[in-house]
Structures are given as C-alpha cells and as structure tokens.
Amino acid sequence: MGTVFRYIADGALAPCGGDQCHHCERTDAPIYSYSGRILDPARAKNPELARQEPEVYELCADCILGGNVRKHDGGMGRIISLVEAHAADKAQAVEAYHRTPELPFFQGDTWPICCGEFAEYVGEQPTPGTTYGDYEPWEPMNALVARFRLEDFYPLDKLPVMHTMALFRCLHCPRRFWVFQYSGLFWPGPLAE
C-alpha cells in the first residue's frame, strides 16, 4: 500500500507536471491530476479566486488528502456503480476515492475492488517478482481483446497511445488485476503485426 495515497503504490503514478497546486498554491510539492472542485473556498490559499473559480485540475497530495475537494460528479458514475456492487463500506470507499488523484484513463474511471476495498494501482508494468501472466482482467473483455494475452499488448512501445492499461493488486489477498481501455487511436492492434 502506498505511503502517500493508500490505493496508489509509491512510484506508480508520476506527478502530472503542473507547477502549482490549485488549492494551496504551493509550488514546492509534486502536483497530481485531479478533476474536481473546492468545497469550502475559505480554506483555499486564495478564497476569492476559489469562490469565483472553484474548479481544480492540479493538486498537491496534501490538498487531495485534506478533504476540501471533491471529484466532479460526471466522472463518479462508474465508480459509484463499482462501489455499490463490490465495496464493504460504501461511504468510506466513495470518500477514499475523492482523496485519490486521477489515473491517466482515456475512457472514464474504473478501479478494481477486491475483498471489499479498492485494489492498489501498481502502474503499467508488473511489480517485482510478478509477470503479466499473474494478472487477470478486472472486467470481461470484448471478443476481439479476449483473443490476446496481456503480453500481446506489452511492452507499451507496441501501443502508440499512452496509458491504456493499468495494473492493480488486492491489499488483502493475492489477486492481481489489469484494466485495459483500448482506445484504438490509429493502432490496428496485434492482428495487423
């Protein structure tokens, strides 16, 4: 489990490259992608700006974990359905998700839940001591993708698009999952190679 974010392994998610937190305005901390809004503008570094423009897109870890921001409702639908179906403590799971930066998904958020809790994002490469074969698909795949092994899509240099796969591990049992969000973006897939 990560020491900064519970559901993101240390080193698995690089900062987004932003240079200032949209909530506290710090410039000396890593900045992560977070599409949401400030709840209480008075707690922001610049309360007037936060009242006028409560939307935030880049935050430091302290502000993400601080509880004064919430992800946009539009992006929560898929997560809410996963929480309803799999989480042991639904209210805690939703709150934990609001306190987690965004992963670089193209087609909406999805996050495996195993043993009643979100699985830990470990990155795009298997963790030390594991191989791609140790990971199982989180959701049923479409018929085209199901014809291939995870290795058919790796290494990432086979994909001209970035961040289409994510690997996770359960915090309570040995299960490991992969999430594949095939965007296609001009890549004909392994059939053409």
C-alpha positions in Angstrom: 0.0 0.0 0.0 1.3 3.5 -0.8 2.6 5.8 1.8 1.2 8.9 0.2 -2.0 7.6 -1.3 -3.4 4.3 0.1 -4.5 3.0 -3.3 -1.5 4.0 -5.3 1.8 2.3 -4.8 4.7 4.6 -4.2 6.3 5.4 -7.6 3.4 4.0 -9.6 1.9 7.4 -10.5 4.2 10.2 -11.7 3.2 13.8 -11.0 1.3 15.5 -13.9 3.9 18.2 -14.5 1.9 21.1 -13.1 3.9 23.7 -11.2 1.3 25.0 -8.7 -1.4 23.4 -6.6 -4.8 24.9 -7.5 -5.9 24.9 -3.9 -3.0 25.9 -1.6 -0.9 27.4 -4.5 2.2 25.5 -3.3 5.0 25.3 -5.9 7.4 23.1 -3.9 5.4 19.8 -4.0 4.6 17.2 -6.6 1.3 18.1 -8.4 -1.2 15.4 -9.5 -4.1 15.4 -11.9 -7.4 15.9 -10.1 -10.6 17.0 -11.9 -12.9 18.4 -9.2 -14.0 21.4 -7.2 -13.2 23.1 -3.9 -15.8 22.6 -1.3 -15.0 25.5 1.1 -13.3 28.4 -0.6 -12.4 30.0 2.7 -9.9 27.1 3.3 -8.1 27.8 0.0 -5.0 29.9 -0.2 -6.9 32.5 -2.3 -10.5 32.3 -1.1 -11.8 35.0 -3.5 -10.4 33.1 -6.5 -11.7 29.8 -5.1 -15.2 31.3 -4.9 -15.1 32.6 -8.4 -13.4 29.6 -9.9 -13.9 26.5 -7.6 -12.8 24.1 -10.3 -9.4 22.4 -9.8 -7.4 20.3 -12.1 -3.9 20.0 -10.5 -3.4 19.5 -6.7 -0.7 18.5 -4.3 -1.0 15.4 -2.2 -1.8 17.4 1.0 -4.8 19.1 -0.7 -6.1 15.9 -2.2 -5.9 14.1 1.1 -7.2 17.2 3.0 -10.9 16.6 2.3 -11.7 20.1 0.9 -12.0 18.9 -2.7 -14.4 16.6 -4.5 -14.2 15.0 -7.9 -16.7 16.1 -10.5 -20.0 14.2 -10.3 -19.9 13.4 -14.0 -16.9 11.2 -13.6 -18.2 9.4 -10.5 -21.0 7.3 -12.1 -18.8 4.3 -13.0 -17.0 4.4 -9.6 -20.4 4.6 -7.7 -21.6 1.5 -9.6 -18.4 -0.4 -8.7 -18.7 0.7 -5.1 -22.3 -0.3 -4.9 -21.5 -3.7 -6.3 -18.3 -4.5 -4.5 -17.3 -2.3 -1.6 -17.8 -3.4 2.0 -18.1 0.1 3.4 -19.7 2.1 0.6 -19.5 5.6 2.2 -15.8 5.1 3.1 -15.0 3.9 -0.4 -16.5 7.0 -2.0 -14.7 9.2 0.4 -11.4 7.4 -0.3 -11.9 7.8 -4.0 -12.3 11.6 -3.5 -9.0 11.6 -1.7 -7.1 9.8 -4.5 -5.6 11.5 -7.6 -6.8 10.6 -11.1 -5.2 7.8 -13.1 -4.5 8.6 -16.7 -7.5 6.8 -18.2 -9.0 7.9 -21.5 -12.4 6.2 -21.3 -13.7 7.0 -17.8 -12.6 5.8 -14.4 -12.7 2.2 -13.4 -10.9 0.8 -10.4 -10.9 -2.8 -9.3 -12.4 -3.6 -5.9 -11.4 -6.8 -4.2 -12.1 -8.1 -0.7 -14.4 -5.2 -0.2 -11.8 -2.4 -0.9 -10.2 -0.7 -3.8 -7.2 -2.5 -5.1 -3.8 -0.7 -5.2 -2.7 0.7 -8.5 0.8 -0.6 -9.1 1.5 1.0 -12.5 1.8 -0.1 -16.1 4.5 -2.7 -15.5 4.3 -5.8 -13.3 5.6 -5.4 -9.8 9.0 -7.1 -9.0 8.6 -10.8 -8.8 5.5 -10.9 -10.9 4.8 -11.3 -14.6 1.9 -10.1 -16.8 0.6 -13.7 -16.5 0.0 -13.1 -12.8 -2.7 -10.5 -13.6 -6.3 -11.3 -14.5 -8.7 -9.0 -16.3 -10.9 -6.9 -13.9 -13.9 -7.0 -16.2 -14.9 -9.2 -19.1 -13.2 -8.3 -22.3 -14.8 -7.8 -25.6 -14.4 -10.6 -28.1 -11.5 -9.0 -30.0 -9.4 -8.2 -27.0 -10.2 -11.6 -25.3 -8.3 -13.4 -28.1 -5.0 -12.0 -26.8 -2.8 -12.4 -23.7 -1.8 -9.3 -21.8 1.7 -9.8 -23.2 0.3 -9.2 -26.7 -0.2 -5.6 -25.7 3.1 -5.1 -23.9 5.6 -3.6 -23.9 3.9 -0.2 -24.2 6.0 0.6 -27.2 3.6 -1.7 -29.1 0.9 0.9 -28.4 1.3 4.3 -30.0 -1.2 5.6 -27.4 -0.2 6.1 -23.8 -1.8 4.9 -20.6 -4.3 2.4 -22.0 -3.6 -0.2 -19.3 -3.3 -0.2 -15.6 -2.2 -2.9 -13.2 -3.6 -3.4 -9.7 -3.2 -5.7 -6.7 -5.6 -6.5 -3.9 -4.5 -5.3 -0.5 -5.9 -8.4 1.3 -5.5 -11.4 -1.0 -3.0 -12.5 -3.7 -5.3 -11.5 -6.6 -3.9 -9.0 -9.2 -5.9 -7.3 -12.0 -5.4 -5.5 -15.2 -7.7 -2.9 -16.7 -7.4 -2.4 -20.4 -9.1 0.7 -22.0 -8.4 0.2 -25.7 -8.8 3.5 -27.4 -7.6 2.3 -30.8 -6.3 5.7 -31.8 -4.9 4.6 -35.2 -3.4 1.4 -33.9 -4.8 -1.6 -35.7 -3.9 -3.9 -32.8 -1.8 -7.1 -32.7 -3.7 -8.7 -35.6 -2.0 -6.3 -38.0 1.5 -7.1 -36.8 
